[in-house]
């Protein structure tokens, strides 16, 4: 009877392992603690805290083009491109329903990313 239980135990372990992954729109798996989603004109969340050395996964959940760079939109609706000291250079384009990784963020601090197409689409990345 014990020899029949082994295949079922292995199957159960494989099923549990498969259920323990996080699938994201745009394909692939990513860590929800380092994932930011994008809709038509906003990041969700728009502030994220990650650990030093982490890579950030940006997921475009809609069929909308985004161009993400270092910098931010200011309160007057003016683009303020530029990277803070220690920030990885970010220059990525999304064509809709896709995802890309940026980083790694190897320096502790606060960094700003924005979509150059959508006014007020800002992301703050806090690295601890």
DSSP file (Angstrom, degrees, kcal/mol; ACC not computed):
  #  RESIDUE AA STRUCTURE BP1 BP2  ACC     N-H-->O    O-->H-N    N-H-->O    O-->H-N    TCO  KAPPA ALPHA  PHI   PSI    X-CA   Y-CA   Z-CA
    1    1 A X    >>        0   0    0      0, 0.0     3,-0.9     0, 0.0     4,-0.7   0.000 360.0 360.0 360.0 -34.9    0.0    0.0    0.0
    2    2 A X  H >>  +     0   0    0      1,-0.2     4,-1.1     2,-0.2     3,-0.7   0.833 360.0  61.0 -64.7 -33.1    2.9    2.4    0.8
    3    3 A X  H 3> S+     0   0    0      1,-0.2     4,-0.5     2,-0.2    -1,-0.2   0.759 102.4  52.9 -68.0 -22.2    4.3    2.2   -2.8
    4    4 A X  H <> S+     0   0    0     -3,-0.9     4,-0.7     1,-0.2    -1,-0.2   0.724 103.0  58.0 -82.2 -22.0    1.0    3.6   -4.1
    5    5 A X  H <X S+     0   0    0     -4,-0.7     4,-2.4    -3,-0.7     5,-0.2   0.791  91.2  70.1 -78.3 -28.6    1.2    6.6   -1.8
    6    6 A X  H  X S+     0   0    0     -4,-1.1     4,-2.5     1,-0.2     5,-0.2   0.923  97.5  48.1 -59.6 -48.8    4.5    7.9   -3.1
    7    7 A X  H  X S+     0   0    0     -4,-0.5     4,-2.2     1,-0.2    -1,-0.2   0.892 113.6  49.0 -60.8 -36.1    3.3    9.0   -6.5
    8    8 A X  H  X S+     0   0    0     -4,-0.7     4,-2.3     2,-0.2    -1,-0.2   0.885 110.2  50.7 -68.9 -37.9    0.4   10.8   -4.9
    9    9 A X  H  X S+     0   0    0     -4,-2.4     4,-2.2     2,-0.2    -2,-0.2   0.918 111.3  48.2 -65.0 -43.1    2.6   12.6   -2.4
   10   10 A X  H  X S+     0   0    0     -4,-2.5     4,-2.4     2,-0.2    -2,-0.2   0.919 111.3  50.5 -63.2 -43.4    4.9   13.7   -5.2
   11   11 A X  H  X S+     0   0    0     -4,-2.2     4,-2.4    -5,-0.2    -2,-0.2   0.904 109.7  50.4 -60.9 -43.0    2.0   15.0   -7.2
   12   12 A X  H  X S+     0   0    0     -4,-2.3     4,-2.4     2,-0.2    -1,-0.2   0.908 110.1  50.0 -62.9 -42.6    0.7   16.9   -4.2
   13   13 A X  H  X S+     0   0    0     -4,-2.2     4,-2.3     2,-0.2    -2,-0.2   0.918 111.4  48.6 -62.7 -44.2    4.1   18.5   -3.6
   14   14 A X  H  X S+     0   0    0     -4,-2.4     4,-2.2     1,-0.2    -2,-0.2   0.900 111.5  49.5 -63.5 -41.3    4.3   19.6   -7.3
   15   15 A X  H  X S+     0   0    0     -4,-2.4     4,-1.8     2,-0.2    -2,-0.2   0.904 111.1  49.2 -65.4 -41.1    0.8   21.0   -7.2
   16   16 A X  H  X S+     0   0    0     -4,-2.4     4,-0.7     1,-0.2    -2,-0.2   0.905 111.1  49.9 -64.6 -40.7    1.5   23.0   -4.0
   17   17 A X  H >< S+     0   0    0     -4,-2.3     3,-0.8     1,-0.2    -2,-0.2   0.903 109.9  50.9 -64.0 -40.7    4.7   24.4   -5.5
   18   18 A X  H >< S+     0   0    0     -4,-2.2     3,-0.9     1,-0.2    -1,-0.2   0.846 108.4  52.3 -65.9 -33.9    2.9   25.4   -8.7
   19   19 A X  H 3< S+     0   0    0     -4,-1.8    -1,-0.2     1,-0.2    -2,-0.2   0.612  96.9  70.0 -76.4 -12.3    0.2   27.3   -6.7
   20   20 A X  T << S+     0   0    0     -3,-0.8     2,-0.3    -4,-0.7    -1,-0.2   0.184  80.1  93.4 -95.1  17.3    2.9   29.2   -4.7
   21   21 A X  S <  S-     0   0    0     -3,-0.9     2,-0.7    10,-0.0    10,-0.1  -0.760  70.7-131.4-105.7 157.6    4.0   31.4   -7.7
   22   22 A X        -     0   0    0     -2,-0.3     8,-1.5     8,-0.2     2,-0.3  -0.918  19.5-159.9-111.5 109.4    2.6   34.8   -8.5
   23   23 A X  B     -A   29   0A   0     -2,-0.7     2,-0.3     6,-0.2     6,-0.2  -0.665   8.3-161.8 -86.0 142.9    1.6   35.3  -12.1
   24   24 A X    >   -     0   0    0      4,-1.7     3,-1.3    -2,-0.3    75,-0.0  -0.911  28.5 -95.2-122.5 152.3    1.4   38.8  -13.5
   25   25 A X  T 3  S+     0   0    0     -2,-0.3    35,-0.1     1,-0.2    73,-0.1  -0.297 110.8  44.6 -57.6 150.5   -0.3   40.2  -16.5
   26   26 A X  T 3  S-     0   0    0     71,-0.1    73,-0.4    35,-0.1    -1,-0.2   0.434 122.5 -83.3  90.3  -0.9    2.1   40.5  -19.4
   27   27 A X  S <  S+     0   0    0     -3,-1.3    70,-0.0     1,-0.2    71,-0.0   0.085  86.7  62.9  90.8 158.0    3.5   37.1  -18.7
   28   28 A X  S    S-     0   0    0     -5,-0.1    -4,-1.7     2,-0.0     2,-0.3  -0.042  77.0 -79.9  83.4 175.3    6.1   35.7  -16.4
   29   29 A X  B     +A   23   0A   0     -6,-0.2     2,-0.3    -8,-0.0    -6,-0.2  -0.878  45.6 173.2-114.6 148.4    6.4   35.6  -12.6
   30   30 A X        -     0   0    0     -8,-1.5     2,-0.5    -2,-0.3    -8,-0.2  -0.980  38.2 -98.7-151.3 163.3    7.4   38.4  -10.4
   31   31 A X    >   -     0   0    0     -2,-0.3     3,-1.9     1,-0.1    26,-0.2  -0.729  25.3-146.1 -83.5 120.8    7.7   39.2   -6.7
   32   32 A X  G >  S+     0   0    0     -2,-0.5     3,-0.9     1,-0.3    -1,-0.1   0.769  97.4  64.1 -61.1 -23.2    4.7   41.3   -5.6
   33   33 A X  G 3  S+     0   0    0      1,-0.2    -1,-0.3    15,-0.0    16,-0.1   0.685 112.9  33.4 -72.6 -16.7    6.9   43.2   -3.2
   34   34 A X  G <  S+     0   0    0     -3,-1.9    23,-3.0    16,-0.1     2,-0.4   0.037  99.2 103.3-125.0  25.4    8.9   44.6   -6.1
   35   35 A X  E <   -b   57   0B   0     -3,-0.9     2,-0.4    21,-0.2    23,-0.2  -0.926  43.2-174.4-116.1 133.4    6.2   44.9   -8.7
   36   36 A X  E     -b   58   0B   0     21,-2.7    23,-2.6    -2,-0.4     2,-0.2  -0.992  14.0-148.8-123.7 132.2    4.4   48.1   -9.9
   37   37 A X  E     -bC  59  44B   0      7,-2.6     7,-3.0    -2,-0.4     2,-0.4  -0.665   4.4-150.3 -98.1 154.8    1.5   48.0  -12.3
   38   38 A X  E     -bC  60  43B   0     21,-2.6    23,-2.2    -2,-0.2    24,-0.4  -0.989  12.9-179.2-125.3 133.3    0.6   50.7  -14.8
   39   39 A X        -     0   0    0      3,-2.3    23,-0.2    -2,-0.4     3,-0.1  -0.185  60.5 -55.0-105.4-153.0   -2.9   51.5  -16.1
   40   40 A X  S    S-     0   0    0      1,-0.2     3,-0.1    -2,-0.1    -2,-0.0   0.862 128.8  -8.9 -55.7 -39.2   -3.9   54.1  -18.6
   41   41 A X  S    S+     0   0    0      1,-0.1     2,-0.3    79,-0.0    -1,-0.2   0.143 118.9  64.6-152.4  26.4   -2.2   57.0  -16.8
   42   42 A X        -     0   0    0     79,-0.1    -3,-2.3    -3,-0.1     2,-0.3  -0.998  63.9-124.2-153.2 153.1   -1.0   55.9  -13.3
   43   43 A X  E     -C   38   0B   0     79,-0.4     2,-0.4    -2,-0.3    -5,-0.2  -0.754  32.7-125.6 -90.1 144.2    1.4   53.7  -11.4
   44   44 A X  E    S+C   37   0B   0     -7,-3.0    -7,-2.6     1,-0.3     2,-0.1  -0.921 102.0  17.3-133.9 109.9   -0.1   51.3   -8.8
   45   45 A X  S    S-     0   0    0     -2,-0.4    -1,-0.3    -9,-0.2     3,-0.1   0.649  80.1-163.2 -76.7 167.0    1.2   51.8   -6.2
   46   46 A X  S    S+     0   0    0      1,-0.2    78,-2.6    -3,-0.1     2,-0.4   0.494  81.3  44.6 -95.6  -3.4    2.8   55.2   -7.0
   47   47 A X  E    S+e  124   0C   0     76,-0.2     2,-0.4     2,-0.0    78,-0.2  -0.990  71.3 175.8-134.9 130.1    5.2   54.8   -4.0
   48   48 A X  E     -e  125   0C   0     76,-2.4    78,-3.2    -2,-0.4     2,-0.5  -0.996  19.8-149.1-136.6 141.4    7.1   51.6   -3.4
   49   49 A X  E     +e  126   0C   0     -2,-0.4     2,-0.3    76,-0.2    78,-0.2  -0.945  26.0 169.7-110.1 126.8    9.7   50.6   -0.8
   50   50 A X  E     -e  127   0C   0     76,-2.9    78,-2.4    -2,-0.5     2,-0.2  -0.802  33.8 -98.5-129.0 170.3   12.2   47.9   -1.8
   51   51 A X    >   -     0   0    0     -2,-0.3     3,-2.3    76,-0.2    54,-0.2  -0.616  48.1 -89.5 -90.2 151.0   15.5   46.5   -0.5
   52   52 A X  T 3  S+     0   0    0      1,-0.3    54,-0.2    -2,-0.2    -1,-0.1  -0.365 117.1  27.7 -55.7 130.4   18.9   47.6   -1.6
   53   53 A X  T 3  S+     0   0    0     52,-3.8    -1,-0.3     1,-0.3    53,-0.2   0.233  91.9 132.1  97.5 -12.3   19.9   45.3   -4.6
   54   54 A X    <   -     0   0    0     -3,-2.3    51,-2.9    51,-0.5    50,-0.5  -0.355  50.0-139.0 -72.4 152.7   16.3   44.7   -5.7
   55   55 A X        -     0   0    0     49,-0.2     2,-0.4    48,-0.2    48,-0.2  -0.910  17.9-133.0-106.5 139.8   15.2   45.0   -9.3
   56   56 A X  E     - D   0 102B   0     46,-2.7    46,-2.9    -2,-0.4     2,-0.6  -0.792  10.2-148.9 -97.6 133.9   11.8   46.6   -9.9
   57   57 A X  E     -bD  35 101B   0    -23,-3.0   -21,-2.7    -2,-0.4     2,-0.5  -0.910   8.8-161.1-102.8 122.4    9.3   44.9  -12.3
   58   58 A X  E     -bD  36 100B   0     42,-3.1    42,-2.2    -2,-0.6     2,-0.5  -0.904   6.4-164.1-103.2 128.1    7.0   47.3  -14.1
   59   59 A X  E     -bD  37  99B   0    -23,-2.6   -21,-2.6    -2,-0.5     2,-0.9  -0.956  11.9-152.3-119.0 119.2    3.9   45.7  -15.6
   60   60 A X  E     -b   38   0B   0     38,-3.4    38,-0.4    -2,-0.5    37,-0.2  -0.806  14.4-176.8 -89.5 104.7    1.8   47.5  -18.2
   61   61 A X        +     0   0    0    -23,-2.2     2,-0.3    -2,-0.9    -1,-0.1   0.507  61.3  51.9 -83.0  -5.3   -1.7   46.1  -17.6
   62   62 A X  S    S-     0   0    0    -24,-0.4     2,-2.3     2,-0.2    35,-1.7  -0.863  94.2-100.6-130.5 161.1   -3.4   47.9  -20.5
   63   63 A X  S    S+     0   0    0     33,-0.3     2,-0.4    -2,-0.3    33,-0.1  -0.336  81.3 120.2 -79.8  60.8   -2.8   48.3  -24.3
   64   64 A X        -     0   0    0     -2,-2.3     2,-0.3   -25,-0.1    32,-0.2  -0.972  64.6-120.6-127.2 138.1   -1.3   51.7  -23.7
   65   65 A X        -     0   0    0     -2,-0.4     2,-0.4    30,-0.2    30,-0.2  -0.604  31.9-178.6 -78.0 135.9    2.2   52.9  -24.6
   66   66 A X  E     -F   94   0C   0     28,-1.6    28,-3.3    -2,-0.3     2,-0.5  -0.992  17.2-160.4-131.7 141.6    4.4   54.2  -21.7
   67   67 A X  E     -F   93   0C   0     -2,-0.4    49,-2.8    26,-0.2     2,-0.5  -0.968  17.5-163.1-120.6 112.2    7.9   55.6  -21.8
   68   68 A X  E     +FG  92 115C   0     24,-2.9    24,-2.3    -2,-0.5     2,-0.3  -0.831  18.2 157.1-105.1 130.4    9.5   55.5  -18.4
   69   69 A X  E     -FG  91 114C   0     45,-2.3    45,-2.3    -2,-0.5     2,-0.2  -0.888  48.4 -79.4-140.0 168.9   12.6   57.5  -17.5
   70   70 A X  E    S+ G   0 113C   0     20,-1.1    12,-1.6    -2,-0.3     2,-0.3  -0.545  92.2  49.9 -67.9 136.2   14.4   58.9  -14.5
   71   71 A X  E    S-I   81   0D   0     41,-2.4     2,-0.3    10,-0.3    10,-0.2  -0.875  70.3-113.8 132.1-163.1   12.7   62.1  -13.3
   72   72 A X  E     -I   80   0D   0      8,-1.2     8,-3.2    -2,-0.3     2,-0.4  -0.983  20.2-103.1-162.4 164.6    9.2   63.3  -12.5
   73   73 A X  E     -I   79   0D   0     -2,-0.3     6,-0.2     6,-0.2     2,-0.1  -0.859  42.1-139.3 -90.2 133.3    6.4   65.6  -13.4
   74   74 A X    >   -     0   0    0      4,-2.7     3,-2.0    -2,-0.4    46,-0.1  -0.326  31.1 -92.1 -87.3 179.2    6.3   68.7  -11.1
   75   75 A X  T 3  S+     0   0    0      1,-0.3    -1,-0.1     2,-0.1    -2,-0.0   0.650 125.2  58.0 -67.4 -15.2    3.1   70.3   -9.6
   76   76 A X  T 3  S-     0   0    0      2,-0.1    -1,-0.3     0, 0.0     3,-0.1   0.369 120.7-105.5 -93.4   4.0    2.9   72.7  -12.6
   77   77 A X  S <  S+     0   0    0     -3,-2.0     2,-0.4     1,-0.3    -2,-0.1   0.746  76.0 138.5  79.2  23.4    2.8   69.8  -15.1
   78   78 A X        -     0   0    0     -4,-0.1    -4,-2.7    41,-0.0    -1,-0.3  -0.861  55.9-118.5-104.3 135.1    6.4   70.3  -16.2
   79   79 A X  E     -I   73   0D   0     -2,-0.4     2,-0.3    -6,-0.2    -6,-0.2  -0.515  22.8-168.7 -70.4 135.9    8.7   67.4  -16.9
   80   80 A X  E     -I   72   0D   0     -8,-3.2    -8,-1.2    -2,-0.2    -1,-0.1  -0.710  12.8-170.7-123.9  77.4   11.8   67.3  -14.7
   81   81 A X  E     +I   71   0D   0     -2,-0.3   -10,-0.3   -10,-0.2     2,-0.2  -0.303  31.9  98.2 -67.8 154.4   14.0   64.7  -16.2
   82   82 A X        -     0   0    0    -12,-1.6     2,-0.4    30,-0.1    30,-0.2  -0.439  59.5-110.5 139.8 149.1   17.1   63.6  -14.3
   83   83 A X        -     0   0    0     -2,-0.2     3,-0.1   -13,-0.2     2,-0.1  -0.849  26.7-124.2-107.8 139.0   18.4   60.8  -12.1
   84   84 A X    >   -     0   0    0     -2,-0.4     3,-2.2    28,-0.2     2,-0.1  -0.402  50.0 -78.5 -70.4 156.2   19.3   61.2   -8.4
   85   85 A X  T 3  S+     0   0    0      1,-0.3    -1,-0.1    -2,-0.1     3,-0.1  -0.364 120.7  18.7 -57.4 129.6   22.8   60.2   -7.4
   86   86 A X  T 3  S+     0   0    0      1,-0.3    21,-0.4    -3,-0.1    20,-0.3   0.346  92.4 131.8  90.5  -5.2   23.0   56.4   -7.1
   87   87 A X    <   -     0   0    0     -3,-2.2    -1,-0.3    18,-0.1     2,-0.1  -0.546  61.1-116.3 -78.6 142.8   19.9   55.7   -9.2
   88   88 A X        -     0   0    0     -2,-0.2     2,-0.4    -3,-0.1    -4,-0.1  -0.506  38.6-101.1 -70.0 149.1   20.1   53.2  -12.1
   89   89 A X        -     0   0    0     -2,-0.1     2,-0.5    -6,-0.1    14,-0.3  -0.600  41.5-164.2 -73.0 126.8   19.5   54.7  -15.5
   90   90 A X        +     0   0    0     -2,-0.4   -20,-1.1    12,-0.1     2,-0.1  -0.967  28.5 145.7-119.6 124.1   16.0   54.0  -16.6
   91   91 A X  E     +F   69   0C   0     -2,-0.5     2,-0.4   -22,-0.2   -22,-0.2  -0.627  25.1 147.7-153.9  84.6   14.9   54.4  -20.2
   92   92 A X  E     -F   68   0C   0    -24,-2.3   -24,-2.9    -2,-0.1     2,-0.4  -0.951  31.4-151.8-129.6 146.0   12.2   51.8  -21.1
   93   93 A X  E     -F   67   0C   0     -2,-0.4     2,-0.4   -26,-0.2   -26,-0.2  -0.946   5.8-159.0-117.1 137.5    9.3   51.8  -23.5
   94   94 A X  E     -F   66   0C   0    -28,-3.3   -28,-1.6    -2,-0.4     3,-0.1  -0.927   7.8-165.9-112.6 138.0    6.1   49.7  -23.0
   95   95 A X        -     0   0    0     -2,-0.4   -30,-0.2     1,-0.2    -1,-0.1   0.384  60.6 -76.7-103.4   2.1    3.9   48.9  -26.0
   96   96 A X  S    S+     0   0    0    -32,-0.2   -33,-0.3   -33,-0.1    -1,-0.2   0.156 108.4  29.1 109.6 135.7    1.0   47.7  -23.9
   97   97 A X  S    S+     0   0    0    -35,-1.7     2,-0.3     1,-0.2   -36,-0.2   0.882  98.4 103.8  53.5  44.4    0.2   44.5  -22.0
   98   98 A X        -     0   0    0    -38,-0.4   -38,-3.4   -36,-0.2     2,-0.3  -0.852  55.2-142.8-141.3 177.4    3.9   43.8  -21.3
   99   99 A X  E     -D   59   0B   0    -73,-0.4     2,-0.3    -2,-0.3   -40,-0.2  -0.986  11.6-177.6-145.7 154.9    6.4   44.0  -18.5
  100  100 A X  E     -D   58   0B   0    -42,-2.2   -42,-3.1    -2,-0.3     2,-0.4  -0.980  22.5-124.3-147.9 156.4   10.1   44.9  -18.0
  101  101 A X  E     -D   57   0B   0     -2,-0.3     2,-0.3   -44,-0.2   -44,-0.2  -0.809  20.8-167.0-102.2 144.8   12.6   45.0  -15.2
  102  102 A X  E     -D   56   0B   0    -46,-2.9   -46,-2.7    -2,-0.4     2,-0.3  -0.966  39.7 -17.1-128.4 148.9   14.5   48.1  -14.1
  103  103 A X        -     0   0    0     -2,-0.3   -48,-0.2   -14,-0.3     2,-0.2  -0.784  40.2-123.6 114.6-162.0   17.5   48.3  -11.8
  104  104 A X        -     0   0    0    -50,-0.5     2,-1.0    -2,-0.3    -1,-0.3   0.389  36.8-145.7 -76.1 158.2   18.9   46.9   -9.7
  105  105 A X        +     0   0    0    -51,-2.9   -52,-3.8   -54,-0.2   -51,-0.5  -0.831  28.7 167.6 -95.1  97.3   18.7   49.6   -7.2
  106  106 A X        +     0   0    0     -2,-1.0     2,-0.4   -20,-0.3    -1,-0.1   0.461  52.7  68.5 -95.1  -3.0   22.0   49.3   -5.4
  107  107 A X  S    S-     0   0    0    -21,-0.4     2,-0.1     2,-0.0    20,-0.1  -0.959  81.0-122.0-121.3 134.0   22.0   52.5   -3.4
  108  108 A X        +     0   0    0     -2,-0.4     2,-0.3    20,-0.1    20,-0.2  -0.462  66.6  80.4 -68.5 143.4   19.7   53.4   -0.5
  109  109 A X  E    S- H   0 127C   0     18,-2.0    18,-3.3    -2,-0.1     2,-0.5  -0.946  80.7 -62.9 153.1-171.0   17.7   56.5   -1.1
  110  110 A X  E     - H   0 126C   0     -2,-0.3     2,-0.3    16,-0.2    16,-0.2  -0.959  47.6-175.4-114.9 126.9   14.6   57.9   -2.8
  111  111 A X  E     - H   0 125C   0     14,-2.9    14,-3.2    -2,-0.5     2,-0.4  -0.908  12.8-143.2-126.5 149.4   14.4   57.8   -6.6
  112  112 A X  E     + H   0 124C   0     -2,-0.3   -41,-2.4    12,-0.2     2,-0.3  -0.938  16.0 177.0-120.5 134.1   11.8   59.1   -9.0
  113  113 A X  E     +GH  70 123C   0     10,-2.7    10,-3.0    -2,-0.4     2,-0.3  -0.937   9.0 179.1-126.3 152.1   10.6   57.6  -12.3
  114  114 A X  E     -GH  69 122C   0    -45,-2.3   -45,-2.3    -2,-0.3     2,-0.6  -0.984  33.4-111.4-149.7 160.5    7.9   59.0  -14.6
  115  115 A X  E     -G   68   0C   0      6,-2.1     6,-0.4     3,-0.3   -47,-0.2  -0.852  21.4-153.3 -92.0 122.8    6.1   58.4  -17.8
  116  116 A X  S    S+     0   0    0    -49,-2.8    -1,-0.1    -2,-0.6   -48,-0.1   0.631  92.2  49.3 -72.1 -12.4    7.1   61.0  -20.4
  117  117 A X  S    S+     0   0    0    -50,-0.3     2,-0.7     1,-0.2    -1,-0.2   0.832 102.4  60.2 -93.2 -38.4    3.8   60.6  -22.2
  118  118 A X  S >  S-     0   0    0    -51,-0.2     3,-1.8     3,-0.1    -3,-0.3  -0.837  83.8-126.2-107.3 112.1    1.2   60.9  -19.4
  119  119 A X  T 3  S+     0   0    0     -2,-0.7     3,-0.1     1,-0.3    -3,-0.1  -0.228  92.2   9.6 -53.6 132.5    1.2   64.1  -17.3
  120  120 A X  T 3  S+     0   0    0      1,-0.2     2,-1.3   -46,-0.1    -1,-0.3   0.631  83.0 139.5  71.3  17.8    1.5   63.5  -13.6
  121  121 A X    <   +     0   0    0     -3,-1.8    -6,-2.1    -6,-0.4     2,-0.3  -0.731  30.1 161.3 -92.9  89.1    2.4   59.8  -13.9
  122  122 A X  E     - H   0 114C   0     -2,-1.3     2,-0.4    -8,-0.2   -79,-0.4  -0.835  27.0-164.8-114.0 146.4    5.0   59.6  -11.2
  123  123 A X  E     - H   0 113C   0    -10,-3.0   -10,-2.7    -2,-0.3     2,-0.5  -0.998   5.9-157.8-129.7 128.8    6.6   56.7   -9.3
  124  124 A X  E     -eH  47 112C   0    -78,-2.6   -76,-2.4    -2,-0.4     2,-0.6  -0.931   7.0-163.8-106.2 125.3    8.6   57.1   -6.1
  125  125 A X  E     -eH  48 111C   0    -14,-3.2   -14,-2.9    -2,-0.5     2,-0.6  -0.943   1.0-164.7-111.8 116.6   11.0   54.3   -5.3
  126  126 A X  E     -eH  49 110C   0    -78,-3.2   -76,-2.9    -2,-0.6     2,-0.5  -0.899   5.9-163.4-103.0 122.6   12.3   54.2   -1.8
  127  127 A X  E      eH  50 109C   0    -18,-3.3   -18,-2.0    -2,-0.6   -76,-0.2  -0.925 360.0 360.0-111.7 123.8   15.3   51.9   -1.3
  128  128 A X              0   0    0    -78,-2.4   -77,-0.2    -2,-0.5   -20,-0.1   0.364 360.0 360.0-113.9 360.0   16.3   50.8    2.2
